[in-house]
Amino acid sequence: MPEAFSFDVVSDFDRQELVNALDQTRREIQGRYDLKDTNTTLDLGPEAITIETDSEFTLEAVQSTLQMKAAKRQLSLKIFDFGKPESASGSRVRQEVKLKRGIPPEIAKQITKLIRDEFKKVQGSIQGEAVRVSSKSKDDLQQVMQRLRDGDWPVALQFTNYRP
C-alpha cells in the first residue's frame, strides 16, 4: 500500500478559454445595436485585460457581456479583478481588469488552517502559490476537496496533480 496520496490546490484558469470568451464578447459588441458604434476595444495582456469604450454605461454592458461569455466557457468570475474606471483621451473611459492567478499567502494560510482544524489525518503545506494536501487515505482527500469546494473563497480553486 502506498505511504501517501496527495493533490495540489491551485488557482488558475485556461488562457485559451479566456481568449475565446474575449473573441465572443467582441463579436457580440459588434452585433449589438446599443454597442456597435462605441469603438469599444478589449486588449488581453499577460496579466490584465484593458477595456476602452465611450461611456460608463457601455462599460457596464461590456463587463456583463464579458462575465456572461466567461461563465459559459466554464471560467470562474473570481479570476476578474475589475479596477476603477478612469478617463481616457477624447472623453472615453478605460478600465483595467486584472487576471487573478495563484493563491495569495493569506488565503493559503486559511486553507491549511482549515485542513489542520477539520481533518486530523490530512496535512496541508504551502508550496509557493499552491497548497499541497496529502494523506494516507483517498477518502480523506476526497472529503477535503468537497469541503474546499463548499467554502466561499475569494479565488477560484482547482485540484491538480492527484498522486496515488
N, C-alpha and C positions, 0 to 999 in steps of 0.2 A: 504494500500500500504506500502511495506517495506520502512524503512527510508534510507537504503543504500545498494548498491551492491558492491562487491569487488572481487579482484583476486590478486594473488601474481605473480610477475615476478621473476623467478629463473634461475640459470644457473647450469644445472646438466646433467647427462647422465645415460643411462640404463647400469649398470655394466655388466649384463648378455649378452647384445648385444655386449659389448666390448670384453668379454671373447670369444663369438662366432666368432667375427671378427679376434681375435688373433689366434684361432684354424684354421680358414680358411687360414690365412696368413701362418701359419706353414705348413699346408698341401700343399699349393702352392709352398712354398720354397722347400719342399721335392721332388715335382714333376718336378720342372723346371730344365732343363739341366744346365743352367748357375749358378744356386744357390745350387743344391743338395749336392755338395761336399765342401761347405763352412763352415760346422759345425756352422751354424747360430743359436743363441738362442734368444728367446723372453720371458722375465720373467715379469709377471704382479705383481706389489707390490700394497700396499694400495694407494699410491699417484703417482706412476710412472710406466712406462714400461722401462725395460732395454733391449736394443738390443746389441748383441755382434756378430760380424762377422769378416771375414778375410781381408776386404779392404773397402776403401771409396766407391768404385764403387758398391760393393754388398750392402753396407749400403744404398745407394740411391735407389737401386732396392727394398730392403726390405721396406724402407719408403713408396715408391709409392704403393707397394702392400698393405701395411697396410692401407694407406689412401683410396685406392680403395675399399677394403673389408669393412672398416668402413662406407664409404659413401653408399654402397649397403645395409647396415643394418640400415640406417637412423640415423647414428651418425654424428653430426656436426664435421667438421675437425677443428673447433675452440677449441675443447677440448684438442688438442695436442699442447704441447709447446716443440718443438724439441730443446734439448740442443746442445752444441758444441760436435762434435765427439772427443774422447780422445783415446790415445793409451792404449791398454790392454796388458797383458802378451803374449809373443810369436808373436809379430808383428801383433796382432789383433786390431780391432777397437771397441770401446764401446760408446754407446750413451744413455743418459737418456732422456726419453720423459715424461715430467711432464703432469699430467692429471689435467686440469683446472676445478674447481668446485666452485660454489658460485660467486656472483657478487662483485668485488672489490669495496671498498668505493668510489673511484673517479668516477667509471662508474655509480654506484648507484646515486651519486650526479648529474651526467649528465642526467640520466633518469628522476629523479624527477624535475630537472630544465626544461627539455623539456616539461614535463607534465604541470608544472606550467605556462610556457610561451604560450603553444599552446592550452591548454584545461582549460578554466576558471572554469568550474563546476566539475572538477575532482581533487582529492587530491592524492598525492603520498607521501609515507613515507618509510624511510629506516628501515628495520627490520632485523638486522644482515647482512646476505649475500643475502637477498632478498629485493624486493621493493613491498610494499602493495599499491595497487591502488584502490580507492573507489570513488563512485559517486552515485547520486540518479537515474541516467539514465543508463539502459543497453546499449543503443545506444552509449552513450559517451564512455563507457568501450570498446565496440567493435571498435570504432574509435581509441582509444589509442592502443589497441592490433595491429591494422593494421599499425598504424604509427610506432610502435616499430619493427614490422616485416620488414617494408620497410627500416628502418635505417641500417647502416652498423656498427654493434657493434663488438668490439674485442672479445666478448664472445658469446657463444650460449645462446639464450634466450628461455625459455619456460614459459607458463602461467598455473598456478595451483591454486587449492583451490578457484574455482569460487563459490562465495556465493551470493545467492539472498537474 
